[in-house]
Amino acid sequence: MDSPFVSQINAVTLDLWDTLIHDDPDGGSTRSAVRIQGIQDVLRQVGEEFPKSQIGEALQQCRDACWAMQRKGRDISFSAQVRTFLQAMDMDLLRRVDGATMDLVARRYADAFWAYPPRLDPAVPSTLTALRQKGYKLGLISNTGATPGHLFRDYLARL
């Protein structure tokens, strides 16, 4: 006999990262290398020279700050993450770069996702199809971290 609560469920939400999609162990380091090179190139074009080691250290400091916030039950937007990263590189860098440069840095930061995208769990298509066939509305949830939501939507559309 069905529970009276089951008939009241009409939607299912699923977490995206490490539930529906999975990263390979080398994925993060590959994306970091692409991110570092891309950001170094953008900043070099506007006369800001930073060694890759300093950019990498700033990325790690930014990740640590994001994880610390998540442990407190809070999250940081993608644009705030990019600002945090730039401040970790040099406290005055945000003041020295213009909006167009900020946009390019953010794009290089985000687009590194495509260098090594995560893989779809093989069970996902059949599971989502079964849930939809049962009439459930589906929602995906993700605190997107270093990848803004619009890139995840593009990625999922490609899948």
HUGISUL-V137177 format. One record per backbone hydrogen bond with DSSP energy under -0.5 kcal/mol. NH is the residue of the N-H (numbers start at 0). CO is the residue of the C=O. Records with the same first field share a line. If there is no record, write none. Layout:
NH->CO ; CO
This chain:
5->2
6->2
7->4
8->4 ; 5
9->7
11->136
13->138
15->140
17->20
18->15 ; 20
19->14 ; 15
20->15
21->118
26->23
27->23
29->25
30->26
31->27
32->28
33->29
34->30
35->31
36->32
37->33
38->34
39->35
40->36
41->37
42->38
43->39
44->40
45->41 ; 42
46->43
47->42
48->46
49->47
53->50
54->50
55->51
56->52
57->53
58->54
59->55
60->56
61->57
62->58
63->59
64->60
65->61
66->62
67->63
68->64
69->65
70->66
71->67 ; 68
72->69
73->68
80->76
81->77
82->78
83->79
84->80
85->81
86->82
87->83
88->84
89->85
92->89
94->91
95->91
96->92
101->97
102->98
103->99
104->100
105->101
106->102
107->103
108->104
109->105
110->106
111->107
112->109
113->110
114->111
115->111 ; 112
118->21
120->19
123->120
126->122
127->123
128->124
129->125
130->126
131->127
132->128
133->129
134->131
135->130
136->9
138->11
140->13
143->141
146->143
147->145
150->147
151->147
152->148
153->149
154->150
155->151
156->152
157->153
158->154
